[in-house]
Amino acid sequence: MQKRILLVDDESSLRRSLSLSLNQVGYDVEPCDNGLTALNKIDLYKKSAANLDTIVVDINLPDIDGIKLGKIIKSRYPDIPMLYITGYADRLQITEIDELKLTGLIEKPFTADDLIHGIDKLIEEKVKPEETEKTKQIVKTSSAYVLIKTKEGADYLSLYRKLYFMDHVLYCDATSGGIDIFLLMQADSDEECKSFYEKNIQNIEAIEESTFLSVDQPVINENIKEIIQSAGGISLFDDSQEMSRIRDSKKAVFSYVLLDIDREKLDKVYPVLRLTDNVLYCDYTGGHYNLILLLYGTQFSEIDKIILNKIVKLDGILKVKKYPVVNMFEM
């Protein structure tokens, strides 16, 4: 599972650039522009039983002083490691600097590599809680996407068939548009999904490049979750007869759509997408393209209209890439 980072800084361009850099090395970043937003997000993570691996806090925030915010967080959630950043270390007292350095302090300007190194160090030093018998008994179904590009001249059909009949493979879809195969897999844990991918898929000779994306549940307001559930929104986590019926329909065509979304607007964008007609899957991955949709329609022009008229216009959508599904059994 990806490491989750809460990034609290009031400078939007810095939040964006650091989030992109952290995403590229496998971190899932939750950006916040002030202290109150950060406290609300932390509470949502705790209520959702989702783990936060590190909190990065700018000392100079518009609402709550960063040092005070850190003390509040530590008093409520003492097990979460914290890393402070500042461009005004010269304004702090010597004792404050010494205390912050014990926790973790990076002075601006710094590079993304500096921040990644600081976060990695905190996570490595974090004492892992002892595993209880109750924890051992928890079993969940985890899902992941694998996006595959094949080598030029490779036996595409043989590769497709090999992947299609593999254990843990839920769906194997041939696509056009730059990605040759979208693979959906399931196992009892994220670790098992990743291990199976590394041992059985990653190093197949015919594959030029592959990307593994764990599917996770986004941390959003409980009221929004209830609205989605009551409206019948479908995701890969749902074992739905309706989903299978649509997938098996010979009258439907499908396209995968990768979306890069402004993470700070995920709360507003995600439920709209989940409840949009013709959206079969809407799965959060936390990668560079942090949402994967599977759209269906009677023809590809219908899917194009949904993307153009409904999806692209949503506030918070940064990039959209479409990959139409090719029916291999009709070729």
N, C-alpha and C positions, 0 to 999 in steps of 0.2 A: 504494500500500500504506500502511496505517496506520503511524504512528510508534509504536514500542514503548518504553514507559517502565517501568523497574523502580523501585518505590517501597518503600523500607525504613523502617518506623517501627513501634514496638511498641504504639502507641495504635490500637486497632481502629476506633474511631469516626472518627478522622482519616483512616485508610487508606480507609475506606469512602466518606467524603464527598469526599475528593480524587479517588478513583478515578472516582466518578460525574461530577464536574466535568470531569475530563480526558476521559472517554468522550464527553461531550456535545460537545466540540470536536474529536473525531476521533482521540484517542489511545487506544491499546491498553495498558492498565495491568496489570502483573504485581505484585501486592502481596506483601510479605514482612514478617514480624513480628520477625525477628532477623537477625543477620549471617550465621550459618551457613546458614540457609535461602537467603539472598541469594546466597551463593557457589555453592551447589548449583544454583540457578536459572540463574545466569550460565553455569555449565559446561554445563547442558542446552541453553541457547541456542546456545552455541558448537558443541557436538557436532551440533546440528540445523541448523547453518549458517544460523541465524535471527539477524537483525540487532537489536541493542539500540541505540536512539538516544540515550538518556540514563538515568543512574542517579541517583535522588534518595535521599539518605541522611540519616537523623536522626543527629545526633552522639551522642545519649544512647540507646544500645541496651542491652538486658539481658544480652547475652552478649559481644559484641565492641565496644569503643569505636569510635564511628562514624568518627573520624579515622583510627584504625588500620585499620579496614575499608577506608576509601577508599584508603589506601596499598597495601594488599594487592591490591585490585582494579586500581589503576593499574599495579602492577608486573607483573600478569598480562595485563591487557587495557588497554594504554595509549591505545588509540584511542577508548575509550568516554568521552564527556563526563560529568562528575559535578557534581551540585548538592547542597550541604549545607543542611540545615535544623536549627534549634535554638531552644529557648526559654531557653537558659542561656548566652548569649554573654558575660554578665558574669563567668562562671567561667573563661573562656578567657584565655590569655595574649595580649598585644598582637600578638606575632609570629605566633601561631596564627591570629588573626583576619585579619591581613594576608594570610597564605598562603591561607586559605580563600576570601577575597574574590577572589583571583586566579582561583580555580577557579569559584567561584559560591557565595554564601552568602545565605540568606534567614532572617531572624529571626522567630520566633513572637511574637505572633500575626500571621498573614498571611492574605490572601484567596486563593481559588482563582485569581483573575486574576493575582495576584502570581506564583504558582507557574507558571502558563501562560506568562507573559511571560518568566520566567527560563529555562524550558525552551526556548521558541522562540529566545531569544537564543543559548543554547548550541548548538542544532542549526544555526542560521544560521552561527555562527562555526566550526563543525566543518569541517575540511579533508577534502574528499571524496577517497578513494583514486583513483588513476588507473585508468581502465578498461583492462583488458588484452584481448588478442585472445581469450583463453580465456573471459573474462567475456562478451564480445560473442557468443560462439558458444552460450552457454547459452540454451536455449529451453524454456519450460515452459508447460503449459496452466493458465491461471488462470480462476477462476470467481467469479461474483458474483450476489447476489440484488438484485432491485429490487422494492420494495414500493410499490404504487400505490393511491392513492385517486382516484376520478374525480369530476368536477364534477357537481353535481346537474343533471339534464336533459341531460347529454351523451349522445351516441350510443355507448352502451357496447359494443354488438356490433361496430360498425365499429372502435372503438379496439382491442378484443380481437383482431380479425382482423389489424389492422395490426401489432400487436406480435407475434402468433403467427408471422407469416411473415418477420419481420426476420432479417437476418444476425446471427450470434452468439447467437441465442436458442435455448437448449436445450429449455426447457419454459416454457409460458405457461399458468398455472392461474388460472381465475376462482375467487374465494373469497368467503365471507360472514363476517361478524363484525367489520367495521370496516375491513378492507383488501379492496379489490375485486379486485386481481390480484397474484399472486406470479410474478415473472419470474425465470428462471434463465438466465444467459448465460455463455458461455465465449469466451476469446480467448487469444492467445499470451502476454499479460502483464497484470498488474493495471492498468497504465497504459492499455493498449488497451481493456480493459473499461470503465474510468472515462471515457475519451475518447468511446467509442461512446455510452455513457449520456448524457453531457452534450450531445453533438451531435444525437442522434437520438431521445431519449426524454424527457429532463428538461423540455423546453419545449413538448411537445405540448399543444395548446389544451385538449383534453378532460381533461387530468390536473390535478387540484387540488393534489395533494401526492405526492411520491415520495421514497423513501429508498434510497440505494445502499449495499450492504453487501458488501464484499470477503470472499470465503471464504478462510480460511487454515488451516494445520495448527497446532493448539495445541502448545505446547512441553511435552511430558510425558515421563516416564521411558521409556527405550528398552525396558525389559522389558514395560511396559504396551502399547507399540506392537506388540511381537511377539505378545502375547497376543491383541490385537484382530485382527491379521492372520491368525493361525493359526485363530481362531474364525470367520473369514469376515465380519467387520464391514464394512458397506458405507457409502461416503460418496459425495458428488458427484464426488470426484476419481477414483473408480473407474469404468472403462469396463466395466461388468458386464452380461452378458447376463441374469443373474438380476434385476438392477434393472430393466432394460427390460421383461422379461417381466411383472413385478409391475405396473409402471406402465401397461402396455397391457392389463392384465386388465380385462374388462368386469364381473367379479364382485366387484371390490374397490372400496371407497370410501376417500378419503384426507382427511387434515387436516394442515395445517401447524400447528406449535406453536412459539411463540417463548418462550424460557426466559431469565430473568435469573438467573444463577448466581453465588454467592459465589466470586469468582475464586480465593480461597485454597483452595477445595475442589474445583476443577476436575479435579485429578488423580484424585480418587475418583469424582466424578460422571460425567465424560465417558466412561470405559470402560464403566460400567454402562449408560449410555444407548445407546452404540454397539452393545452386545451384547443389548439388550432385544428380545424378539420383537416383530414388527410395526413396528419402527423401520426405515424404508427409508433415510432420510438422517439423519445427525447431523453438522451442519456448524458449525464455529466461525467467528464473524464478528468478535468483539472489540468489537461495538457495545454499546448499552445493553442490548438483549437479545442476549446473547453466544453463544447456541446456537439454531440453527434445526433443528427436526425435521420429517420428513415421516412420519406414521404411516398405516398402512393396516389395513383390516379388512374383514369381510364386511358390516358395517353400522356406522353412526356410534356406536351404543351400545357396541359392542366397543371402539372407540377411546377413548370416554369412560371406560370401566372401566380401561383401561391407564393413562390420565392420572391417574385418581383413586387407583388401587391401587398403582401402581408409580412413577410419576414424581413426583407431588406429595409423596410421603412421603420422598423422598431428602434426606438432610442436605446443605444447601447450595443447594437450590432456593428462590429468593426470590420470583419471579413467574412465572406461567404464563398464556399467552394462546393460545387455539385459533381456527383459521380453517379451517372445512370447505371442501373443494374442490367446486365446482359443475361438473357436466358440461355444458359449453356446447352440445355437439352433440346433446344430448337435449332441449334447451329448444325 
